[in-house]
């Protein structure tokens, strides 16, 4: 699951637009990290297109964000809640300008009801584990109208992180119940369940896994 903060909202003649910032780590080496969700509630009888979304970013270090992308999840609320990107269709992508803003364009037909979108970022290769960032939607253009989304009452900063293990590595479906320890020479040890067939608890095909990091968590083996 994810932790999300109160959404910012604006209204147009036929659409109610909500933007939520996620509280998730942005992982090094991961191409598309979800940083926020946009929900467009289209109430009009006529089909309209989402023409563009403008985004603004703040970064603890210059050039931290390599790319920003916008994805459509259609009307799949379950995928939106879990930030699952498997069925997502890319609407568009872009790079931040010198002011830390980007306009992502792509005509997306809006269906009547709720339409779910996800904003993702790709961290630059030089990003540090001490870095953080935050991205929010500022404007959305639907048909011939541009809606302004107010700034959230409290902005959410997301830390840069690295994945010790990921689903699918060495035939493991899910890694659960992690623990972390530091030994005398500074080596980090991470221990976890390696659940081969399903993520559920016992009884199942489960081993205890151990990974080590010799560079303060930057890489693991």
Backbone as JSON, one array per atom type, in Angstrom:
{
  "sequence": "XXXXXXXXXXXXXXXXXXXXXXXXXXXXXXXXXXXXXXXXXXXXXXXXXXXXXXXXXXXXXXXXXXXXXXXXXXXXXXXXXXXXXXXXXXXXXXXXXXXXXXXXXXXXXXXXXXXXXXXXXXXXXXXXXXXXXXXXXXXXXXXXXXXXXXXXXXXXXXXXXXXXXXXXXXXXXXXXXXXXXXXXXXXXXXXXXXXXXXXXXXXXXXXXXXXXXXXXXXXXX",
  "N": [[0.81, -1.19, 0.0], [0.21, 2.4, -0.03], [1.09, 5.58, 1.37], [-0.72, 8.44, 1.34], [-1.17, 11.98, 1.12], [-3.57, 14.6, 2.06], [-5.57, 15.6, -0.71], [-5.2, 18.02, -3.38], [-7.57, 20.07, -5.04], [-9.51, 21.04, -7.87], [-12.12, 22.6, -9.81], [-13.74, 22.34, -12.93], [-15.95, 23.12, -15.67], [-17.0, 20.62, -16.41], [-15.47, 18.77, -15.12], [-13.91, 17.42, -12.24], [-10.93, 17.78, -10.69], [-8.4, 16.1, -9.01], [-5.41, 16.03, -7.16], [-2.93, 14.03, -5.69], [-0.15, 13.71, -3.58], [2.27, 11.18, -3.25], [3.72, 9.25, -0.59], [6.38, 7.76, -0.91], [9.47, 5.95, -1.4], [11.87, 7.03, -3.84], [13.36, 5.05, -6.08], [16.7, 4.26, -6.87], [17.85, 3.32, -10.06], [15.4, 2.4, -10.85], [13.06, 2.73, -13.37], [10.54, 4.03, -13.49], [9.18, 5.72, -11.05], [6.46, 6.05, -8.96], [5.14, 9.16, -7.98], [2.92, 10.66, -7.53], [-0.68, 10.92, -7.77], [-3.32, 11.57, -10.07], [-6.68, 12.3, -10.31], [-9.36, 12.52, -12.45], [-12.57, 13.47, -12.47], [-14.96, 13.09, -14.68], [-17.86, 14.58, -15.66], [-19.44, 15.39, -17.73], [-21.61, 14.85, -20.56], [-20.52, 14.83, -23.04], [-17.62, 13.62, -24.69], [-14.37, 14.55, -23.74], [-10.95, 15.67, -24.13], [-8.04, 15.2, -22.15], [-5.66, 17.49, -22.42], [-3.14, 18.47, -21.56], [-0.84, 18.41, -18.77], [0.58, 20.37, -16.3], [3.49, 20.36, -14.34], [5.32, 20.88, -11.32], [8.47, 20.87, -9.74], [10.59, 20.32, -6.9], [13.93, 20.0, -5.83], [16.49, 18.51, -3.88], [19.04, 18.5, -4.82], [20.57, 19.84, -7.73], [19.48, 18.75, -10.93], [18.56, 16.29, -10.13], [16.25, 14.88, -10.9], [15.75, 12.94, -13.68], [13.79, 12.46, -15.64], [10.29, 13.07, -16.19], [7.12, 11.55, -16.19], [3.78, 10.91, -17.4], [1.08, 8.8, -16.79], [-1.68, 6.79, -17.82], [-4.2, 5.06, -16.09], [-6.63, 4.37, -16.87], [-9.88, 3.59, -15.87], [-9.38, 2.09, -13.67], [-9.6, 1.69, -10.49], [-8.46, 0.09, -8.5], [-5.84, -0.44, -9.36], [-4.88, 2.15, -9.27], [-4.96, 2.68, -6.52], [-3.01, 0.95, -5.53], [-0.79, 1.78, -6.86], [0.03, 0.27, -9.06], [1.78, -0.39, -11.99], [1.53, -2.02, -14.11], [-0.55, -2.16, -16.07], [-0.56, 0.34, -17.04], [-0.7, 3.07, -19.36], [1.4, 5.09, -21.19], [0.99, 8.56, -21.27], [2.5, 10.79, -21.86], [5.79, 12.35, -21.69], [8.57, 14.18, -20.25], [11.23, 16.61, -19.66], [12.44, 18.51, -16.9], [12.44, 22.08, -16.94], [14.62, 24.98, -16.55], [13.41, 26.26, -14.47], [12.36, 24.29, -12.99], [10.01, 23.11, -13.89], [7.57, 21.36, -15.93], [5.67, 20.68, -18.82], [3.49, 18.24, -19.71], [2.3, 16.82, -22.56], [-0.43, 15.33, -24.34], [-3.07, 13.95, -25.94], [-5.63, 12.67, -24.17], [-8.46, 10.82, -24.16], [-11.22, 11.36, -22.07], [-13.26, 9.36, -20.1], [-16.67, 9.11, -19.02], [-17.11, 9.54, -15.59], [-14.7, 8.47, -13.13], [-11.32, 9.03, -13.97], [-8.11, 7.76, -13.86], [-4.77, 8.74, -13.23], [-1.17, 8.53, -13.12], [1.76, 10.06, -11.91], [5.16, 9.81, -12.64], [8.68, 9.62, -11.83], [12.06, 9.52, -13.02], [15.03, 8.97, -11.47], [18.18, 10.67, -11.75], [21.36, 9.21, -12.74], [23.34, 10.11, -11.01], [22.18, 10.57, -8.54], [21.92, 10.78, -4.98], [21.68, 8.85, -1.93], [21.09, 10.56, 0.07], [19.55, 12.49, -0.99], [16.44, 14.21, -1.85], [13.1, 14.82, -3.1], [10.23, 16.57, -4.47], [7.15, 16.56, -6.21], [4.49, 18.21, -7.84], [1.25, 18.66, -9.3], [0.28, 21.49, -11.14], [-1.32, 22.76, -13.1], [-3.97, 21.84, -15.31], [-5.09, 21.05, -18.52], [-8.1, 20.71, -20.08], [-9.92, 19.95, -22.82], [-10.88, 23.03, -24.03], [-10.26, 24.45, -21.77], [-8.29, 25.63, -19.05], [-7.35, 24.49, -15.94], [-6.47, 25.5, -12.66], [-4.59, 24.01, -10.18], [-4.62, 24.16, -6.71], [-1.91, 24.7, -4.38], [-0.8, 22.06, -2.23], [-1.7, 21.81, 1.27], [0.31, 20.86, 2.84], [3.39, 20.02, 1.68], [4.78, 17.07, 0.25], [7.82, 15.49, 0.61], [9.94, 13.22, -1.05], [12.17, 10.64, -0.37], [15.31, 9.57, -1.78], [16.05, 6.22, -2.53], [17.29, 2.82, -2.34], [16.71, -0.4, -3.67], [16.87, -3.31, -1.81], [16.13, -5.94, -2.45], [14.09, -7.14, -5.18], [10.83, -7.98, -6.46], [10.63, -11.05, -8.18], [13.34, -11.55, -8.48], [15.67, -14.13, -8.74], [13.64, -16.02, -8.85], [11.91, -15.46, -6.76], [8.81, -14.55, -5.51], [7.95, -12.63, -3.64], [9.39, -10.49, -1.15], [9.48, -10.3, 2.29], [8.94, -9.01, 5.66], [11.35, -7.5, 6.63], [14.61, -7.05, 8.12], [17.28, -5.1, 9.59], [20.74, -4.67, 10.17], [23.86, -3.46, 11.53], [27.2, -4.36, 11.37], [30.41, -4.61, 13.11], [32.45, -3.71, 11.36], [31.14, -1.96, 9.75], [29.62, -3.04, 7.74], [26.45, -3.54, 6.28], [23.72, -5.61, 7.06], [20.96, -7.23, 5.75], [18.04, -8.95, 6.45], [15.41, -11.19, 5.54], [12.18, -12.6, 4.65], [12.09, -14.87, 1.97], [9.8, -15.41, -0.24], [8.66, -17.75, -2.29], [6.45, -18.6, -3.92], [4.05, -17.23, -3.32], [2.84, -14.21, -1.73], [1.61, -14.43, 0.7], [1.34, -15.3, 4.25], [2.64, -18.04, 6.32], [1.23, -21.34, 5.77], [3.93, -21.97, 3.53], [6.16, -21.9, 0.65], [8.99, -20.92, 1.72], [12.04, -19.26, 2.34], [14.75, -18.02, 4.4], [16.28, -15.05, 3.65], [19.41, -13.33, 3.06], [21.14, -10.35, 2.61], [24.0, -8.31, 1.78], [25.68, -5.18, 2.29], [28.43, -3.26, 1.42], [28.93, -0.62, 1.1], [27.54, 1.31, 2.58], [24.83, 0.97, 2.0], [24.4, 1.66, -0.65], [24.73, -0.22, -2.73], [23.81, -3.7, -3.04], [24.44, -7.14, -2.22]],
  "CA": [[0.0, 0.0, 0.0], [0.91, 3.66, -0.06], [0.6, 6.64, 2.23], [-0.93, 9.65, 0.56], [-1.62, 13.11, 1.9], [-4.79, 15.21, 1.53], [-5.45, 15.98, -2.1], [-5.6, 19.34, -3.84], [-8.7, 19.86, -5.94], [-10.09, 22.17, -8.58], [-13.31, 22.24, -10.56], [-14.03, 23.0, -14.2], [-17.36, 23.0, -15.98], [-17.44, 19.23, -16.5], [-14.5, 17.87, -14.52], [-13.37, 17.65, -10.9], [-9.56, 17.28, -10.79], [-7.78, 15.92, -7.71], [-4.02, 15.58, -7.21], [-2.43, 13.54, -4.42], [1.27, 13.38, -3.54], [2.54, 9.93, -2.55], [4.88, 9.18, 0.31], [7.08, 6.54, -1.3], [10.85, 6.22, -1.81], [12.22, 7.03, -5.26], [14.43, 4.07, -6.09], [17.76, 4.33, -7.86], [17.82, 2.22, -11.01], [14.02, 2.09, -11.25], [12.76, 3.67, -14.45], [9.31, 4.8, -13.29], [8.81, 5.76, -9.64], [5.25, 6.86, -8.75], [5.27, 10.24, -7.01], [1.63, 11.29, -7.3], [-1.82, 10.46, -8.55], [-4.29, 12.56, -10.53], [-7.99, 11.75, -10.62], [-10.24, 13.44, -13.16], [-13.96, 13.03, -12.48], [-15.6, 13.73, -15.83], [-19.3, 14.49, -15.47], [-20.15, 15.81, -18.93], [-22.09, 13.83, -21.48], [-19.65, 14.87, -24.2], [-16.24, 13.2, -24.47], [-13.35, 15.58, -23.86], [-9.58, 15.18, -23.99], [-7.04, 15.84, -21.3], [-4.66, 17.94, -23.38], [-1.82, 18.57, -20.95], [-0.71, 18.6, -17.32], [1.81, 21.06, -15.92], [4.02, 19.89, -13.07], [6.41, 21.66, -10.73], [9.29, 20.0, -8.88], [11.68, 20.84, -6.08], [14.96, 18.97, -5.69], [17.54, 18.86, -2.93], [20.25, 18.69, -5.63], [20.26, 20.18, -9.12], [19.57, 17.64, -11.87], [18.22, 15.03, -9.46], [15.21, 14.2, -11.68], [16.13, 12.8, -15.07], [12.62, 12.51, -16.52], [8.97, 13.0, -15.58], [6.17, 10.94, -17.13], [2.39, 10.83, -17.0], [0.52, 7.51, -17.22], [-3.11, 6.59, -17.63], [-4.66, 3.77, -15.59], [-8.02, 4.24, -17.27], [-10.81, 3.71, -14.76], [-9.03, 1.0, -12.76], [-9.33, 2.28, -9.18], [-7.6, -0.8, -7.73], [-4.46, -0.18, -9.79], [-4.51, 3.48, -8.79], [-4.75, 2.6, -5.08], [-1.78, 0.21, -5.26], [0.24, 2.31, -7.77], [0.52, -0.79, -9.94], [2.02, 0.23, -13.29], [1.52, -3.05, -15.14], [-1.51, -1.88, -17.14], [-0.52, 1.77, -17.33], [-0.36, 3.51, -20.71], [2.06, 6.4, -21.08], [0.36, 9.68, -21.95], [3.59, 11.64, -22.35], [6.92, 12.51, -20.79], [9.35, 15.38, -20.52], [12.29, 16.96, -18.72], [12.23, 19.78, -16.22], [13.18, 23.24, -17.44], [15.48, 25.6, -15.54], [12.57, 26.69, -13.33], [11.86, 23.1, -12.31], [8.65, 22.83, -14.33], [7.44, 20.63, -17.18], [4.31, 20.47, -19.32], [3.38, 16.97, -20.41], [1.19, 16.89, -23.49], [-0.88, 14.07, -24.93], [-4.53, 13.95, -25.93], [-6.17, 11.48, -23.53], [-9.92, 10.88, -24.06], [-11.74, 11.12, -20.73], [-14.55, 8.67, -20.05], [-17.54, 9.6, -17.96], [-16.74, 8.93, -14.33], [-13.34, 8.75, -12.66], [-10.18, 8.65, -14.8], [-6.96, 7.75, -12.96], [-3.45, 8.92, -13.82], [-0.04, 8.48, -12.2], [2.97, 10.81, -12.28], [6.36, 9.09, -12.23], [9.97, 10.25, -12.12], [13.25, 8.7, -13.16], [16.15, 9.71, -10.88], [19.4, 10.68, -12.55], [22.34, 8.24, -12.22], [24.17, 10.7, -9.96], [21.39, 10.84, -7.34], [22.47, 10.25, -3.73], [20.72, 8.38, -0.94], [20.79, 11.69, 0.96], [18.72, 13.44, -1.75], [14.98, 14.1, -1.77], [12.41, 15.61, -4.12], [8.77, 16.59, -4.43], [6.54, 16.94, -7.49], [3.06, 18.42, -7.73], [0.56, 19.17, -10.48], [-0.13, 22.89, -10.95], [-2.35, 23.12, -14.06], [-4.44, 20.78, -16.21], [-5.89, 21.58, -19.63], [-9.09, 19.76, -20.56], [-10.62, 20.63, -23.91], [-10.4, 24.4, -24.21], [-10.17, 25.09, -20.47], [-7.14, 25.34, -18.2], [-7.69, 24.54, -14.52], [-5.34, 25.69, -11.76], [-4.68, 23.2, -8.97], [-3.97, 24.85, -5.6], [-0.8, 24.0, -3.72], [-1.25, 21.3, -1.05], [-1.47, 22.46, 2.55], [1.63, 20.39, 3.28], [4.03, 19.34, 0.56], [5.42, 15.8, 0.61], [9.14, 15.23, 0.03], [10.23, 11.8, -1.17], [13.6, 10.35, -0.26], [15.94, 8.63, -2.71], [16.36, 4.96, -1.87], [17.75, 1.73, -3.19], [16.0, -1.65, -3.36], [17.72, -4.43, -1.43], [15.66, -7.02, -3.32], [12.86, -6.81, -5.88], [10.03, -9.13, -6.84], [11.07, -11.75, -9.39], [14.75, -11.91, -8.43], [15.98, -15.52, -8.4], [12.42, -16.8, -8.72], [11.18, -15.13, -5.54], [7.65, -13.71, -5.81], [7.83, -11.51, -2.7], [10.3, -10.43, -0.01], [8.68, -9.73, 3.37], [9.43, -9.0, 7.05], [12.79, -7.19, 6.6], [15.36, -6.57, 9.29], [18.54, -4.47, 9.18], [21.72, -4.56, 11.25], [25.2, -3.01, 11.15], [28.25, -5.07, 12.11], [31.48, -3.74, 13.61], [33.24, -3.11, 10.28], [30.29, -1.06, 8.99], [28.81, -3.77, 6.76], [25.02, -3.63, 6.56], [23.11, -6.91, 6.82], [19.5, -7.21, 5.65], [17.47, -10.29, 6.49], [14.02, -11.1, 5.1], [11.55, -13.79, 4.09], [12.07, -15.04, 0.52], [8.58, -16.18, -0.48], [8.84, -18.16, -3.68], [5.24, -18.83, -4.72], [3.02, -16.24, -3.03], [3.25, -13.26, -0.71], [0.9, -14.68, 1.95], [2.08, -15.89, 5.35], [2.71, -19.49, 6.41], [2.35, -22.17, 5.35], [4.29, -21.72, 2.16], [7.53, -22.2, 0.23], [9.66, -19.73, 2.22], [13.39, -19.31, 2.89], [15.26, -16.79, 5.01], [17.31, -14.48, 2.78], [20.37, -12.4, 3.65], [21.9, -9.53, 1.66], [25.03, -7.49, 2.43], [26.12, -3.96, 1.62], [29.73, -2.8, 1.91], [29.08, 0.81, 0.77], [26.53, 2.06, 3.33], [23.51, 0.81, 1.45], [24.28, 2.07, -2.06], [24.55, -1.45, -3.5], [23.61, -4.88, -2.2], [24.75, -8.45, -2.83]],
  "C": [[0.85, 1.25, 0.0], [0.32, 4.58, 0.97], [0.47, 7.88, 1.39], [-1.48, 10.73, 1.46], [-2.88, 13.71, 1.31], [-4.59, 15.8, 0.15], [-5.77, 17.45, -2.31], [-6.62, 19.14, -4.94], [-9.07, 21.15, -6.64], [-11.25, 21.67, -9.43], [-13.34, 23.01, -11.88], [-15.49, 22.75, -14.5], [-17.84, 21.55, -15.96], [-16.52, 18.27, -15.76], [-14.05, 18.37, -13.15], [-11.99, 17.0, -10.88], [-8.92, 17.25, -9.4], [-6.34, 15.42, -7.89], [-3.56, 15.2, -5.81], [-0.94, 13.24, -4.54], [1.47, 12.11, -2.73], [3.72, 10.09, -1.6], [5.53, 7.82, 0.1], [8.54, 6.88, -1.59], [10.98, 6.21, -3.32], [13.48, 6.2, -5.41], [15.43, 4.3, -7.22], [17.68, 3.11, -8.77], [16.44, 1.81, -11.44], [13.57, 3.16, -12.23], [11.57, 4.57, -14.14], [8.87, 4.7, -11.84], [7.56, 6.62, -9.44], [5.48, 7.92, -7.67], [3.94, 10.94, -6.73], [0.56, 10.72, -8.2], [-2.73, 11.62, -8.9], [-5.58, 11.83, -10.88], [-8.84, 12.82, -11.29], [-11.63, 12.82, -13.19], [-14.68, 13.8, -13.58], [-17.1, 13.49, -15.75], [-20.1, 14.86, -16.71], [-20.59, 14.64, -19.79], [-21.19, 13.74, -22.7], [-18.24, 14.41, -23.85], [-15.3, 14.37, -24.68], [-11.98, 14.96, -23.67], [-8.84, 15.94, -22.92], [-5.87, 16.19, -22.2], [-3.26, 17.98, -22.79], [-1.93, 18.72, -19.44], [0.62, 19.29, -17.07], [2.21, 20.65, -14.51], [5.17, 20.76, -12.62], [7.15, 20.77, -9.76], [10.28, 20.82, -8.07], [12.64, 19.69, -5.82], [16.01, 19.43, -4.7], [18.88, 19.09, -3.63], [19.85, 18.96, -7.07], [20.43, 18.96, -10.02], [19.23, 16.3, -11.28], [17.23, 14.21, -10.27], [15.62, 14.15, -13.15], [14.96, 12.99, -16.02], [11.35, 12.42, -15.69], [8.0, 12.44, -16.61], [4.78, 10.91, -16.53], [1.78, 9.58, -17.62], [-0.96, 7.46, -16.95], [-3.37, 5.17, -17.14], [-6.1, 3.52, -15.98], [-8.94, 4.49, -16.1], [-10.62, 2.59, -13.74], [-8.64, 1.58, -11.4], [-8.41, 1.42, -8.33], [-6.14, -0.58, -8.07], [-3.99, 1.17, -9.28], [-4.19, 3.44, -7.3], [-3.42, 1.94, -4.73], [-0.58, 0.73, -6.06], [0.84, 1.2, -8.62], [0.6, -0.24, -11.35], [1.89, -0.77, -14.43], [0.62, -2.74, -16.33], [-1.49, -0.41, -17.55], [-0.11, 2.04, -18.77], [0.23, 4.91, -20.61], [1.33, 7.44, -21.92], [1.42, 10.58, -22.58], [4.69, 11.73, -21.31], [7.69, 13.77, -21.14], [10.42, 15.58, -19.45], [12.02, 18.33, -18.13], [13.02, 20.89, -16.89], [13.99, 23.85, -16.3], [14.71, 26.04, -14.31], [12.0, 25.49, -12.56], [10.44, 22.75, -12.67], [8.67, 22.06, -15.65], [5.96, 20.55, -17.54], [4.29, 19.2, -20.14], [2.12, 16.99, -21.25], [0.85, 15.52, -24.04], [-2.39, 13.99, -24.83], [-5.06, 12.63, -25.38], [-7.69, 11.62, -23.42], [-10.39, 10.52, -22.65], [-13.11, 10.45, -20.82], [-15.38, 9.26, -18.91], [-17.27, 8.82, -16.69], [-15.32, 9.29, -13.98], [-12.29, 8.19, -13.62], [-8.91, 8.83, -13.96], [-5.65, 7.88, -13.73], [-2.4, 8.88, -12.73], [1.12, 9.29, -12.78], [4.17, 10.03, -11.77], [7.61, 9.92, -12.54], [11.04, 9.19, -12.25], [14.41, 9.47, -12.55], [17.38, 9.64, -11.77], [20.41, 9.71, -11.94], [23.18, 8.79, -11.07], [23.43, 10.99, -8.67], [22.0, 10.13, -6.13], [21.36, 9.78, -2.81], [20.35, 9.48, 0.06], [19.88, 12.71, 0.28], [17.23, 13.2, -1.5], [14.37, 15.03, -2.81], [10.92, 15.64, -3.83], [8.25, 17.15, -5.73], [5.05, 17.15, -7.26], [2.51, 18.95, -9.05], [0.07, 20.58, -10.19], [-1.28, 23.3, -11.87], [-2.74, 21.87, -14.87], [-5.33, 21.42, -17.28], [-6.79, 20.48, -20.16], [-9.93, 20.48, -21.6], [-10.04, 22.02, -24.1], [-10.21, 25.14, -22.91], [-8.91, 24.68, -19.73], [-7.55, 25.53, -16.74], [-6.42, 24.67, -13.7], [-5.56, 24.85, -10.51], [-3.96, 23.92, -7.83], [-2.86, 24.02, -4.99], [-1.33, 23.24, -2.51], [-0.92, 22.04, 0.24], [-0.11, 22.07, 3.12], [2.24, 19.57, 2.15], [4.81, 18.12, 1.05], [6.74, 15.65, -0.13], [9.38, 13.73, 0.05], [11.73, 11.57, -1.2], [14.05, 9.42, -1.39], [16.31, 7.37, -1.94], [16.92, 3.95, -2.86], [17.05, 0.44, -2.74], [17.01, -2.74, -3.0], [17.41, -5.63, -2.31], [14.38, -6.56, -4.01], [12.15, -8.09, -6.3], [10.54, -9.73, -8.15], [12.54, -12.14, -9.38], [14.91, -13.35, -7.97], [14.71, -16.33, -8.11], [11.61, -16.54, -7.47], [10.04, -14.16, -5.87], [7.61, -12.47, -4.92], [8.86, -11.64, -1.59], [9.58, -9.68, 1.11], [9.46, -9.74, 4.68], [10.94, -8.67, 7.09], [13.34, -6.79, 7.96], [16.69, -6.02, 8.83], [19.46, -4.34, 10.38], [23.05, -4.09, 10.68], [26.22, -3.75, 12.01], [29.42, -4.13, 12.38], [32.28, -3.06, 12.51], [32.4, -2.18, 9.39], [29.43, -1.74, 7.93], [27.35, -3.8, 7.22], [24.51, -5.02, 6.19], [21.6, -6.74, 6.8], [18.99, -8.64, 5.59], [15.97, -10.19, 6.21], [13.5, -12.49, 4.72], [11.69, -13.77, 2.57], [10.91, -15.98, 0.2], [8.47, -16.5, -1.96], [7.55, -18.17, -4.49], [4.14, -17.81, -4.5], [3.48, -15.38, -1.87], [2.61, -13.54, 0.66], [1.81, -15.33, 2.99], [2.03, -17.42, 5.3], [1.33, -20.12, 6.24], [2.67, -21.93, 3.87], [5.74, -22.1, 1.89], [8.37, -20.97, 0.53], [11.06, -20.08, 2.71], [13.68, -18.02, 3.63], [16.4, -16.29, 4.14], [18.19, -13.49, 3.53], [21.11, -11.67, 2.54], [22.87, -8.65, 2.44], [25.34, -6.26, 1.59], [27.42, -3.49, 2.27], [29.94, -1.3, 1.66], [27.94, 1.64, 1.35], [25.17, 2.07, 2.66], [23.35, 1.21, 0.0], [24.02, 0.87, -2.97], [24.47, -2.63, -2.55], [23.99, -6.14, -2.97], [24.35, -9.58, -1.89]]
}
